[in-house]
Amino acid sequence: MFGSSQLKCRKSPRGTRSELATLSEGLDRIVSRSRVLLLSIIGGFSVIFGGSLLALSFVHHRAVNLSGDEPSYVGEAIALGRLHTWNLGSAFASSDFNRLAGTSAPIEQFVRSHGIQFPYHAIGFSVLFAPILALVDSLGAVHLELLVLLSVLVVWLGVEVTILTRTPRSWLFFVAVLFLAPGYLLATTQIYPDLLSGLILAVAIVRIMVVERNGPAGTWPSVVTGALLFSFVWLDDKNIVIGILIGAIATLVARRRGATNREVIVFSCLGLLGVVGVTSLNIYAYGHPLGPLQDIAPFSIDGLTKMVALVFDRRHGILVQSPATLLGLVGAVRWWRRTPWSVTVGVLAMAVVLVGNASLVTGMAGGSFVGRYEWEALPLALAFGGLYLVELATTRRRATVVIVGAILLLGLIESWAIFTSRPSALSFITNGWDPSAYLGWWGRIDPSPILNYFNGEWSNARNLWGLGALAALTLATTLILARLVGGKERLVRISLVAIPTALVCWGMTLTSPFLLPTPIHYAASDLGPLPLPIPSRSITVDRPGHQGTIISGPKLEVLPGRYHVTIDYSLIDPGPHSATFEVSERPPSSQQSVAVRKFLPSSISMTQESLDLEVIAPGSMSVTLPWHGTGRLTVWSVTFAKIETCHVVECQGGLL
């Protein structure tokens, strides 16, 4: 017994040392992983925040002021943080607002169209900035707070992706790199809730995917996801529908994966509390749970056109201006097999965003390369793209390097277009007269259409060929990307058919004239002279004594091409006096008449005359109609339509 006891005593120190060594190794691994995670988070945040800060500096250098609905969000934050009211009228009248906004010119129009008694937009976004505006009298503080929030969410999204894919945290780089596109970085400089909503949506969807694949993680993760959903529905009225959809599917997924009652109740109650709160405020303020009513017509020609434009449009299409979203298409399909409920609700959420925005907006006047109307869909698409890159990197490192390099190269090309101001980096509606004035960041090789206009774009040859080219390119690219992660061989064969089709459409695009999709129509009273004789849509000059020019204008910025001008008028004169219809062009250095037409008296109540003219140099075009008669001349309208232009290659004249 004693010997046995002595033997045990001799073994005990060795066993203790072995256990301590194992514990020490475990602690070293934990510390090492924590260090990698911490460095990855700091590095990812620094890169994303630094890029957004550079974009903000560029915007400030260009002296870009608040525009669109931005003043309303800032005004509401001032009302809440400084004046302790939600009445926008008080904020707009304050000196703080005029100093921060820089100008009060657009505010009067905004007040007339939106009203000021209650906040026209969801109040949650302004609540974020109310505390900082209560302490700091600076619009820069608002921008910095927004950049910090967005950067934190991008890094958080990267961490969630690595948890889902069970890869090292350092691989969050594959998510962060997708957000380095100039389109995203420019979007971070504008004070809108869409991008913030999109990032919260992406983080929430990926967290639900983690639960669907790995099972529930406990009560606190449910609290975090519920808090995300709570804040999401307060940021924008359209998020209410998406939030209800996500909450229902997330509850179903959690129950299917064995979540406890506490986890489900905590998550559901937080999401439900947000929905009840925002809908109650909307009912109290506007009498409707979804906020101010707006017409929704997703299946009209205009609505369908805008939905297509949100994907393919040359100015605002998400696939054109952020090509990395192509990775998201493949990533969503790949992960649908593993987490079908989560991916399905994510795709449905993006569809609601695109359909809703296409129905509600009157134009595509987003102020960055990725128009604001699909900012909410962009982060989730990039999150799916990150899932694809992480999966590809585990099997095909070289292909991953090539794809990441191509994405960065496209970003550099886009950045070059921004810094050289070809076109304006911050707005692509600066010239609403001629869509072909926009060169695109691919310059003359850009095949994408311009679908910003709502009438006649489907009869435009270049739009149709460009849309065909992009559709074929999208199909070919996604099939090749799918083949890299284990797709079938037939995908390559389909791609080999799609690529020549895209090239044919591309060639037809470059050789097709870019016609003006919508003729520009002016009522005579829109043209002048000033002061107008009567506030009507026509101008009538009656009886002797009224002589001289009765219409003059407009000053339209035009590119070279052939134009068709139509005038609706009535001329009754007992004498042989005629009206002279003259169109003149003012190039940068001179002015010349390009068309003159004599209109003789007619007994018909309304006569329509037209003439074609050719513009040979960029400049402004105007029309005048002098008359020195003794009878009566009535002019109803003047309509301009571009019927031919120089070829796109000739117009643009360079790669960028």
C-alpha positions as CSV (number, residue, x, y, z in Angstrom):
1,M,0.0,0.0,0.0
2,F,2.7,2.4,0.9
3,G,4.7,1.6,-2.2
4,S,1.6,2.1,-4.2
5,S,1.0,5.4,-2.4
6,Q,4.6,6.5,-3.1
7,L,4.1,5.5,-6.7
8,K,1.0,7.7,-7.0
9,C,2.8,10.5,-5.4
10,R,5.6,10.2,-8.0
11,K,3.1,10.2,-10.9
12,S,1.1,13.1,-9.7
13,P,3.6,15.9,-10.6
14,R,4.0,14.5,-14.1
15,G,0.3,14.4,-14.6
16,T,-0.1,17.9,-13.3
17,R,2.6,19.2,-15.7
18,S,0.9,17.4,-18.6
19,E,-2.5,19.0,-17.8
20,L,-0.9,22.4,-17.3
21,A,0.9,22.1,-20.7
22,T,-2.4,21.2,-22.4
23,L,-4.2,24.1,-20.7
24,S,-1.4,26.4,-21.6
25,E,-1.5,25.3,-25.2
26,G,-5.3,25.9,-25.2
27,L,-4.9,29.3,-23.8
28,D,-2.2,30.1,-26.3
29,R,-4.6,29.1,-29.1
30,I,-7.4,31.2,-27.7
31,V,-5.1,34.2,-27.3
32,S,-3.7,33.7,-30.8
33,R,-7.2,33.4,-32.3
34,S,-8.3,36.5,-30.3
35,R,-5.3,38.4,-31.6
36,V,-6.1,37.4,-35.2
37,L,-9.7,38.4,-34.7
38,L,-8.8,41.7,-33.1
39,L,-6.3,42.6,-35.8
40,S,-8.7,41.5,-38.5
41,I,-11.4,43.7,-37.1
42,I,-9.1,46.7,-36.6
43,G,-7.7,46.3,-40.1
44,G,-11.0,45.8,-41.8
45,F,-12.5,48.8,-40.0
46,S,-9.5,51.0,-40.8
47,V,-9.6,50.1,-44.5
48,I,-13.4,50.6,-44.9
49,F,-13.5,53.8,-42.7
50,G,-10.4,55.2,-44.4
51,G,-11.9,54.7,-47.9
52,S,-15.2,56.3,-46.8
53,L,-13.3,59.2,-45.3
54,L,-11.4,59.8,-48.5
55,A,-14.7,59.8,-50.4
56,L,-16.1,62.3,-47.9
57,S,-13.1,64.5,-48.3
58,F,-13.5,64.4,-52.1
59,V,-17.2,65.3,-51.8
60,H,-16.3,68.3,-49.5
61,H,-13.6,69.3,-52.0
62,R,-16.2,69.4,-54.7
63,A,-18.4,71.7,-52.4
64,V,-21.4,69.4,-52.6
65,N,-24.2,70.6,-50.4
66,L,-27.2,68.8,-48.9
67,S,-29.8,67.9,-51.5
68,G,-32.9,65.9,-52.1
69,D,-34.3,64.6,-48.8
70,E,-31.1,65.0,-46.9
71,P,-32.2,68.4,-45.3
72,S,-35.3,66.7,-43.9
73,Y,-33.2,64.1,-42.0
74,V,-30.8,66.7,-40.7
75,G,-33.7,69.1,-39.8
76,E,-35.5,66.3,-37.9
77,A,-32.3,65.5,-36.0
78,I,-32.1,69.2,-35.0
79,A,-35.7,69.3,-34.0
80,L,-35.3,66.3,-31.8
81,G,-31.9,67.0,-30.4
82,R,-32.0,70.8,-29.9
83,L,-35.6,71.9,-30.0
84,H,-37.1,68.8,-28.4
85,T,-39.9,68.5,-30.9
86,W,-40.5,66.6,-34.1
87,N,-42.0,69.6,-35.9
88,L,-39.8,70.3,-38.9
89,G,-41.1,73.8,-39.3
90,S,-39.3,74.8,-36.1
91,A,-36.1,73.2,-37.3
92,F,-36.2,74.8,-40.7
93,A,-36.8,78.2,-39.2
94,S,-33.8,77.9,-36.9
95,S,-30.4,79.5,-37.5
96,D,-28.8,76.2,-36.7
97,F,-30.4,74.5,-39.7
98,N,-29.5,77.3,-42.2
99,R,-25.9,77.2,-41.0
100,L,-25.7,73.4,-41.3
101,A,-27.6,73.0,-44.5
102,G,-25.6,75.8,-46.2
103,T,-28.6,77.1,-48.1
104,S,-32.4,77.4,-47.6
105,A,-33.2,77.4,-51.3
106,P,-34.5,73.8,-51.6
107,I,-36.2,73.9,-48.2
108,E,-39.2,76.0,-49.3
109,Q,-40.0,73.5,-52.1
110,F,-39.5,70.6,-49.7
111,V,-41.9,72.1,-47.2
112,R,-44.6,72.7,-49.9
113,S,-44.4,69.1,-51.1
114,H,-43.8,67.3,-47.8
115,G,-45.4,69.4,-45.0
116,I,-43.8,70.2,-41.7
117,Q,-46.2,69.2,-38.9
118,F,-44.8,65.6,-38.7
119,P,-41.6,64.1,-40.0
120,Y,-42.3,63.0,-43.6
121,H,-39.7,60.2,-43.4
122,A,-39.3,57.5,-40.8
123,I,-38.0,59.1,-37.6
124,G,-35.5,56.4,-36.6
125,F,-32.6,57.6,-38.8
126,S,-32.8,61.2,-37.4
127,V,-32.9,59.8,-33.9
128,L,-29.3,58.5,-34.4
129,F,-27.9,62.0,-35.0
130,A,-30.1,63.9,-32.6
131,P,-27.7,63.4,-29.6
132,I,-24.6,64.4,-31.4
133,L,-26.2,67.5,-33.0
134,A,-27.4,68.5,-29.5
135,L,-23.7,68.5,-28.4
136,V,-21.8,69.5,-31.5
137,D,-22.9,72.2,-34.0
138,S,-21.3,70.6,-37.0
139,L,-22.6,68.7,-40.0
140,G,-19.2,67.0,-40.2
141,A,-20.0,65.2,-36.9
142,V,-23.1,63.7,-38.5
143,H,-21.1,62.5,-41.4
144,L,-18.4,61.0,-39.1
145,E,-21.0,59.2,-37.0
146,L,-22.6,57.7,-40.1
147,L,-19.2,56.6,-41.4
148,V,-18.4,54.9,-38.1
149,L,-21.8,53.1,-38.0
150,L,-21.4,51.9,-41.6
151,S,-17.8,50.7,-41.1
152,V,-18.6,48.8,-37.9
153,L,-21.5,47.1,-39.7
154,V,-19.3,46.1,-42.7
155,V,-16.8,44.5,-40.3
156,W,-19.5,42.9,-38.3
157,L,-20.9,41.4,-41.5
158,G,-17.5,40.0,-42.4
159,V,-17.2,38.4,-38.9
160,E,-20.7,36.8,-39.3
161,V,-19.7,35.4,-42.8
162,T,-16.6,33.8,-41.3
163,I,-18.7,32.3,-38.5
164,L,-21.1,30.9,-41.0
165,T,-18.4,29.4,-43.3
166,R,-16.3,28.3,-40.2
167,T,-13.2,29.9,-41.6
168,P,-10.5,32.0,-39.9
169,R,-11.7,35.5,-39.0
170,S,-8.9,37.0,-41.1
171,W,-10.9,36.0,-44.1
172,L,-13.3,38.8,-43.5
173,F,-11.1,40.5,-46.0
174,F,-13.1,38.7,-48.7
175,V,-16.2,40.6,-47.6
176,A,-14.5,43.9,-46.9
177,V,-12.8,44.1,-50.3
178,L,-16.2,44.0,-52.0
179,F,-17.2,47.2,-50.2
180,L,-14.2,49.1,-51.5
181,A,-15.9,50.0,-54.7
182,P,-16.2,53.7,-55.3
183,G,-19.9,53.4,-55.7
184,Y,-20.3,52.2,-52.2
185,L,-17.8,54.6,-50.7
186,L,-19.6,57.6,-52.4
187,A,-22.9,56.3,-51.1
188,T,-21.5,56.5,-47.5
189,T,-21.1,60.3,-47.8
190,Q,-24.9,60.9,-48.2
191,I,-27.2,61.3,-45.3
192,Y,-29.8,58.7,-46.2
193,P,-31.1,55.6,-44.3
194,D,-31.0,53.2,-47.2
195,L,-27.4,52.1,-46.9
196,L,-27.6,51.7,-43.1
197,S,-30.8,49.7,-43.5
198,G,-29.1,47.5,-46.1
199,L,-26.2,46.7,-43.8
200,I,-28.4,45.9,-40.8
201,L,-30.5,43.7,-43.1
202,A,-27.4,41.9,-44.4
203,V,-26.1,41.2,-40.8
204,A,-29.5,40.0,-39.7
205,I,-29.9,37.6,-42.6
206,V,-26.5,36.1,-42.2
207,R,-27.1,35.7,-38.5
208,I,-30.3,33.8,-39.3
209,M,-28.3,31.7,-41.8
210,V,-25.9,30.8,-38.9
211,V,-28.8,29.6,-36.8
212,E,-30.3,27.6,-39.7
213,R,-27.0,25.9,-40.3
214,N,-25.3,25.6,-36.9
215,G,-28.3,25.8,-34.6
216,P,-29.3,28.5,-32.0
217,A,-26.5,29.9,-29.9
218,G,-28.3,31.1,-26.8
219,T,-30.4,34.0,-25.4
220,W,-28.0,36.8,-25.9
221,P,-27.5,36.2,-29.7
222,S,-31.3,36.3,-29.9
223,V,-31.3,39.6,-28.1
224,V,-28.8,41.0,-30.6
225,T,-30.7,39.8,-33.7
226,G,-34.0,41.1,-32.2
227,A,-32.3,44.5,-31.6
228,L,-31.2,44.6,-35.2
229,L,-34.7,43.9,-36.4
230,F,-36.1,46.5,-34.0
231,S,-33.8,49.3,-35.3
232,F,-34.3,48.1,-38.9
233,V,-38.0,48.8,-39.0
234,W,-37.6,52.3,-37.6
235,L,-35.2,53.4,-40.3
236,D,-37.6,53.4,-43.2
237,D,-41.3,52.8,-43.7
238,K,-40.8,50.2,-46.4
239,N,-38.7,48.2,-43.8
240,I,-41.9,47.4,-41.9
241,V,-43.1,44.9,-44.5
242,I,-39.5,43.4,-44.8
243,G,-39.2,43.3,-41.0
244,I,-42.4,41.4,-40.6
245,L,-41.3,38.9,-43.3
246,I,-37.9,38.4,-41.7
247,G,-39.3,38.1,-38.2
248,A,-41.7,35.3,-39.3
249,I,-39.1,33.3,-41.1
250,A,-36.5,33.8,-38.4
251,T,-39.0,32.5,-35.8
252,L,-39.7,29.5,-38.0
253,V,-36.0,28.7,-38.5
254,A,-35.3,29.0,-34.8
255,R,-38.1,26.6,-33.8
256,R,-37.0,24.1,-36.5
257,R,-33.5,24.1,-35.2
258,G,-34.5,23.6,-31.5
259,A,-34.4,27.1,-30.1
260,T,-35.8,27.4,-26.5
261,N,-39.0,29.3,-25.8
262,R,-37.0,32.1,-24.2
263,E,-34.8,32.6,-27.3
264,V,-37.8,32.7,-29.6
265,I,-39.8,35.0,-27.2
266,V,-36.9,37.5,-26.8
267,F,-36.3,37.8,-30.5
268,S,-40.0,37.9,-31.5
269,C,-40.9,40.5,-28.8
270,L,-38.1,42.9,-29.8
271,G,-39.1,42.7,-33.5
272,L,-42.8,43.0,-32.7
273,L,-42.1,46.0,-30.4
274,G,-40.4,47.8,-33.2
275,V,-43.2,47.1,-35.7
276,V,-45.9,48.1,-33.2
277,G,-44.0,51.3,-32.3
278,V,-43.4,52.6,-35.8
279,T,-46.9,51.7,-37.1
280,S,-48.5,53.3,-34.1
281,L,-46.6,56.5,-34.8
282,N,-47.6,56.4,-38.4
283,I,-51.3,55.9,-37.6
284,Y,-51.2,58.8,-35.2
285,A,-49.4,61.1,-37.6
286,Y,-50.7,60.1,-41.0
287,G,-53.7,57.8,-40.3
288,H,-52.0,54.9,-42.1
289,P,-49.7,52.2,-40.6
290,L,-47.1,52.4,-43.4
291,G,-46.7,56.1,-43.2
292,P,-47.6,58.7,-45.9
293,L,-49.4,57.0,-48.7
294,Q,-47.8,56.8,-52.0
295,D,-49.0,55.1,-55.2
296,I,-47.6,51.7,-55.8
297,A,-47.8,50.4,-59.4
298,P,-45.2,47.6,-59.8
299,F,-46.8,46.2,-63.0
300,S,-47.2,49.4,-65.0
301,I,-44.8,50.1,-67.9
302,D,-43.1,52.8,-65.9
303,G,-42.7,50.5,-62.8
304,L,-41.3,47.6,-64.9
305,T,-38.9,50.0,-66.7
306,K,-37.6,51.3,-63.4
307,M,-37.2,47.8,-61.9
308,V,-35.1,46.8,-64.9
309,A,-33.2,50.1,-64.6
310,L,-32.3,49.4,-61.0
311,V,-30.4,46.3,-62.2
312,F,-29.1,47.2,-65.7
313,D,-29.3,51.0,-66.1
314,R,-26.1,52.7,-67.1
315,R,-26.4,55.3,-64.5
316,H,-27.9,53.4,-61.6
317,G,-28.0,49.7,-62.4
318,I,-26.6,47.6,-59.5
319,L,-24.9,45.1,-61.8
320,V,-23.4,47.8,-64.0
321,Q,-22.1,50.1,-61.2
322,S,-21.2,47.4,-58.8
323,P,-20.1,44.3,-60.8
324,A,-19.2,42.4,-57.6
325,T,-22.9,41.7,-57.1
326,L,-22.5,39.1,-59.8
327,L,-20.6,37.0,-57.1
328,G,-23.7,37.4,-54.9
329,L,-25.9,35.7,-57.5
330,V,-23.8,32.6,-57.4
331,G,-23.3,32.7,-53.7
332,A,-27.0,32.9,-53.1
333,V,-27.7,29.9,-55.2
334,R,-24.9,27.9,-53.6
335,W,-26.1,28.7,-50.1
336,W,-29.7,28.2,-50.8
337,R,-29.1,24.4,-50.7
338,R,-27.7,24.7,-47.2
339,T,-29.8,27.4,-45.7
340,P,-32.9,27.6,-47.9
341,W,-35.2,29.5,-45.6
342,S,-32.7,32.3,-44.8
343,V,-31.6,32.8,-48.4
344,T,-35.2,32.8,-49.6
345,V,-36.2,35.5,-47.2
346,G,-33.1,37.5,-48.1
347,V,-33.9,37.3,-51.8
348,L,-37.5,38.3,-51.1
349,A,-36.4,41.2,-49.0
350,M,-34.2,42.5,-51.9
351,A,-37.2,42.0,-54.3
352,V,-39.4,44.1,-52.0
353,V,-36.7,46.8,-51.9
354,L,-36.4,46.9,-55.7
355,V,-40.1,46.6,-56.5
356,G,-41.1,49.1,-53.8
357,N,-38.5,51.7,-54.9
358,A,-39.3,51.3,-58.6
359,S,-43.0,51.9,-57.7
360,L,-42.5,54.9,-55.5
361,V,-39.8,57.0,-57.1
362,T,-40.4,59.4,-60.0
363,G,-36.9,59.2,-61.3
364,M,-33.5,57.6,-60.9
365,A,-31.7,60.6,-59.5
366,G,-29.5,58.8,-57.0
367,G,-26.4,60.8,-56.2
368,S,-23.7,58.1,-56.5
369,F,-22.5,55.4,-58.9
370,V,-24.9,53.1,-57.2
371,G,-28.2,55.0,-57.1
372,R,-29.7,55.3,-53.6
373,Y,-32.8,53.2,-54.7
374,E,-30.9,50.0,-54.5
375,W,-28.5,50.8,-51.7
376,E,-30.6,48.7,-49.3
377,A,-30.3,45.7,-51.6
378,L,-26.5,46.1,-52.2
379,P,-25.0,45.0,-48.9
380,L,-26.9,41.7,-48.8
381,A,-25.8,41.0,-52.4
382,L,-22.2,41.7,-51.4
383,A,-22.6,39.5,-48.4
384,F,-23.6,36.6,-50.6
385,G,-20.6,37.5,-52.8
386,G,-18.4,37.2,-49.7
387,L,-19.7,33.7,-49.0
388,Y,-18.8,32.8,-52.6
389,L,-15.3,34.1,-52.3
390,V,-14.6,32.4,-49.0
391,E,-15.8,29.1,-50.5
392,L,-13.8,29.6,-53.6
393,A,-10.6,30.5,-51.7
394,T,-10.6,27.1,-49.9
395,T,-10.3,25.2,-53.2
396,R,-9.0,27.6,-55.9
397,R,-6.6,30.1,-54.5
398,R,-5.4,31.4,-57.9
399,A,-8.9,31.9,-59.3
400,T,-9.8,33.8,-56.1
401,V,-6.8,36.1,-56.6
402,V,-7.8,36.8,-60.2
403,I,-11.4,37.6,-59.2
404,V,-10.4,39.9,-56.4
405,G,-7.8,41.6,-58.7
406,A,-10.5,42.1,-61.3
407,I,-12.8,43.7,-58.8
408,L,-10.1,46.0,-57.6
409,L,-9.2,46.9,-61.2
410,L,-12.7,47.8,-62.0
411,G,-12.7,50.0,-58.8
412,L,-9.6,51.8,-60.0
413,I,-11.1,52.4,-63.4
414,E,-14.3,53.8,-61.7
415,S,-12.1,55.9,-59.4
416,W,-10.3,57.4,-62.3
417,A,-13.6,58.3,-63.9
418,I,-14.6,60.0,-60.7
419,F,-11.4,62.1,-60.2
420,T,-11.3,63.2,-63.8
421,S,-14.9,64.2,-63.6
422,R,-16.0,62.3,-66.7
423,P,-18.9,62.5,-66.0
424,S,-19.8,64.2,-62.7
425,A,-19.0,61.8,-60.0
426,L,-21.9,62.8,-57.8
427,S,-24.8,63.2,-60.1
428,F,-25.7,61.8,-63.5
429,I,-28.8,63.9,-64.1
430,T,-26.8,67.1,-64.5
431,N,-27.9,67.2,-68.1
432,G,-31.4,66.0,-68.5
433,W,-31.6,66.9,-72.2
434,D,-29.4,64.3,-73.8
435,P,-28.8,61.0,-72.1
436,S,-25.8,60.2,-74.3
437,A,-23.9,63.0,-72.5
438,Y,-23.1,60.4,-69.8
439,L,-20.0,58.5,-70.8
440,G,-20.1,55.8,-68.1
441,W,-17.1,54.7,-66.2
442,W,-16.2,52.2,-68.9
443,G,-16.2,55.0,-71.4
444,R,-17.0,54.1,-75.0
445,I,-16.9,50.4,-74.3
446,D,-19.9,50.5,-71.9
447,P,-22.8,48.7,-73.5
448,S,-25.4,49.3,-70.9
449,P,-28.6,51.2,-71.7
450,I,-30.0,54.3,-70.1
451,L,-33.5,53.6,-68.8
452,N,-34.0,56.7,-66.8
453,Y,-36.8,58.0,-69.0
454,F,-40.3,56.5,-68.9
455,N,-41.6,56.8,-72.4
456,G,-40.1,55.4,-75.6
457,E,-37.0,53.8,-74.1
458,W,-38.0,50.4,-75.4
459,S,-38.0,51.7,-79.0
460,N,-34.5,52.9,-78.6
461,A,-32.2,50.6,-80.6
462,R,-29.1,51.2,-78.4
463,N,-31.1,50.5,-75.2
464,L,-32.3,47.1,-76.6
465,W,-28.9,46.0,-77.8
466,G,-27.3,47.2,-74.7
467,L,-29.7,45.3,-72.5
468,G,-29.2,42.2,-74.6
469,A,-25.4,42.5,-74.2
470,L,-25.6,42.9,-70.4
471,A,-28.1,40.0,-70.0
472,A,-25.8,37.7,-72.0
473,L,-22.7,38.9,-70.2
474,T,-24.4,38.4,-66.8
475,L,-25.5,34.8,-67.8
476,A,-22.0,33.9,-69.0
477,T,-20.2,35.4,-66.0
478,T,-22.4,33.8,-63.4
479,L,-22.2,30.4,-65.1
480,I,-18.4,30.5,-65.2
481,L,-18.3,31.6,-61.6
482,A,-20.6,28.7,-60.6
483,R,-18.3,26.3,-62.5
484,L,-15.3,27.4,-60.5
485,V,-17.0,26.1,-57.3
486,G,-18.1,22.8,-58.6
487,G,-20.7,23.5,-61.2
488,K,-21.4,21.1,-64.1
489,E,-19.5,21.1,-67.4
490,R,-22.6,22.1,-69.3
491,L,-22.4,25.5,-67.6
492,V,-19.3,26.3,-69.6
493,R,-21.0,25.2,-72.9
494,I,-23.9,27.6,-72.2
495,S,-21.4,30.3,-71.4
496,L,-19.6,29.7,-74.7
497,V,-22.9,30.4,-76.4
498,A,-23.7,33.5,-74.3
499,I,-20.4,35.2,-74.8
500,P,-20.6,35.4,-78.7
501,T,-24.2,36.6,-78.2
502,A,-23.1,39.3,-75.9
503,L,-20.3,40.4,-78.3
504,V,-22.8,40.7,-81.1
505,C,-25.2,42.8,-79.0
506,W,-22.2,44.8,-77.8
507,G,-21.1,45.6,-81.4
508,M,-24.7,46.6,-82.3
509,T,-24.8,48.8,-79.3
510,L,-21.6,50.7,-80.3
511,T,-22.9,51.2,-83.8
512,S,-26.5,52.2,-82.9
513,P,-27.4,55.8,-82.7
514,F,-28.5,57.0,-79.3
515,L,-31.9,58.6,-79.9
516,L,-33.6,60.8,-77.4
517,P,-36.0,58.4,-75.8
518,T,-38.6,61.1,-74.8
519,P,-39.2,64.2,-76.9
520,I,-39.0,67.4,-74.9
521,H,-42.3,69.1,-74.9
522,Y,-42.7,72.8,-74.0
523,A,-45.9,74.7,-73.7
524,A,-45.7,78.2,-75.2
525,S,-46.1,79.7,-71.8
526,D,-43.0,77.9,-70.6
527,L,-40.9,79.7,-73.2
528,G,-41.7,83.3,-72.7
529,P,-41.2,86.2,-73.3
530,L,-41.5,87.4,-69.7
531,P,-43.7,88.7,-68.3
532,L,-46.1,86.2,-69.9
533,P,-49.2,87.6,-71.4
534,I,-51.5,85.1,-69.6
535,P,-50.7,82.2,-67.2
536,S,-51.8,79.5,-69.6
537,R,-50.3,76.8,-71.7
538,S,-50.7,78.9,-74.9
539,I,-49.7,82.4,-75.9
540,T,-52.1,84.5,-78.1
541,V,-51.2,87.8,-79.7
542,D,-54.3,89.5,-81.0
543,R,-55.0,92.5,-83.2
544,P,-52.6,95.3,-84.4
545,G,-50.1,96.8,-82.1
546,H,-48.7,93.6,-80.7
547,Q,-45.5,93.0,-82.6
548,G,-42.2,91.3,-82.0
549,T,-41.1,88.0,-80.7
550,I,-43.8,86.1,-78.9
551,I,-41.8,83.0,-77.8
552,S,-38.2,82.8,-76.9
553,G,-36.4,79.9,-75.5
554,P,-35.4,77.4,-74.2
555,K,-31.6,77.3,-73.7
556,L,-31.1,73.6,-74.2
557,E,-27.6,72.0,-73.8
558,V,-27.2,69.6,-76.8
559,L,-24.7,67.3,-78.4
560,P,-24.1,67.0,-82.2
561,G,-26.9,65.3,-84.1
562,R,-30.1,65.8,-86.0
563,Y,-33.2,67.2,-84.2
564,H,-36.9,67.3,-85.1
565,V,-38.8,70.4,-83.9
566,T,-42.6,70.6,-84.1
567,I,-44.7,73.7,-83.4
568,D,-48.5,73.7,-82.8
569,Y,-50.0,77.1,-83.7
570,S,-52.9,79.0,-85.3
571,L,-52.3,82.0,-87.5
572,I,-55.2,84.1,-88.8
573,D,-54.2,87.4,-90.6
574,P,-56.1,89.3,-93.2
575,G,-52.8,90.4,-94.7
576,P,-49.9,88.4,-96.1
577,H,-47.9,88.6,-92.9
578,S,-46.1,85.5,-91.9
579,A,-44.5,84.3,-88.7
580,T,-40.9,83.4,-88.8
581,F,-39.9,80.3,-86.8
582,E,-36.1,80.3,-86.2
583,V,-33.9,77.9,-84.3
584,S,-30.5,79.0,-83.4
585,E,-27.5,77.3,-81.8
586,R,-25.0,79.0,-79.5
587,P,-21.7,77.1,-79.6
588,P,-19.1,78.1,-77.0
589,S,-17.7,80.9,-79.1
590,S,-20.5,82.1,-81.5
591,Q,-24.1,82.0,-82.4
592,Q,-25.6,80.8,-85.7
593,S,-29.0,80.2,-87.1
594,V,-29.4,76.5,-88.0
595,A,-33.1,76.6,-89.3
596,V,-35.6,79.2,-90.4
597,R,-39.2,78.5,-91.5
598,K,-41.9,80.9,-92.6
599,F,-45.4,80.1,-91.4
600,L,-48.2,81.6,-93.5
601,P,-51.7,82.4,-92.3
602,S,-54.1,79.6,-92.2
603,S,-57.8,79.3,-91.6
604,I,-57.4,76.0,-89.7
605,S,-58.0,76.3,-85.9
606,M,-54.7,74.5,-85.2
607,T,-51.8,73.8,-87.6
608,Q,-48.7,71.7,-87.0
609,E,-45.5,72.5,-88.7
610,S,-42.1,70.8,-88.2
611,L,-38.6,71.1,-89.4
612,D,-35.4,69.1,-89.1
613,L,-32.1,70.7,-88.1
614,E,-28.5,69.6,-87.6
615,V,-26.3,70.5,-84.7
616,I,-22.7,70.3,-85.5
617,A,-21.0,71.3,-82.3
618,P,-21.9,71.0,-78.6
619,G,-23.6,74.0,-77.2
620,S,-27.1,75.4,-76.4
621,M,-30.0,75.5,-78.7
622,S,-32.9,78.0,-78.6
623,V,-36.0,78.8,-80.6
624,T,-37.6,82.2,-81.4
625,L,-40.9,83.0,-83.2
626,P,-41.1,86.7,-84.3
627,W,-44.3,88.0,-85.7
628,H,-45.3,91.5,-87.0
629,G,-48.8,90.8,-88.2
630,T,-52.2,92.5,-87.8
631,G,-54.4,89.4,-87.0
632,R,-54.1,86.7,-84.4
633,L,-51.3,84.3,-83.7
634,T,-51.7,81.6,-81.1
635,V,-48.9,79.2,-80.1
636,W,-49.7,76.2,-78.1
637,S,-46.5,74.2,-77.8
638,V,-43.0,73.4,-79.2
639,T,-41.6,69.9,-79.1
640,F,-38.0,68.8,-79.6
641,A,-36.9,65.3,-80.4
642,K,-33.5,63.9,-81.2
643,I,-33.7,61.7,-84.3
644,E,-30.1,60.9,-85.0
645,T,-26.8,61.4,-83.3
646,C,-23.2,60.6,-84.0
647,H,-22.2,57.1,-83.1
648,V,-21.4,56.5,-79.5
649,V,-17.7,55.7,-80.2
650,E,-17.4,59.0,-82.1
651,C,-19.2,61.0,-79.5
652,Q,-17.2,59.7,-76.6
653,G,-13.9,59.7,-78.3
654,G,-11.9,57.8,-75.7
655,L,-11.8,54.9,-73.4
656,L,-12.8,57.0,-70.4
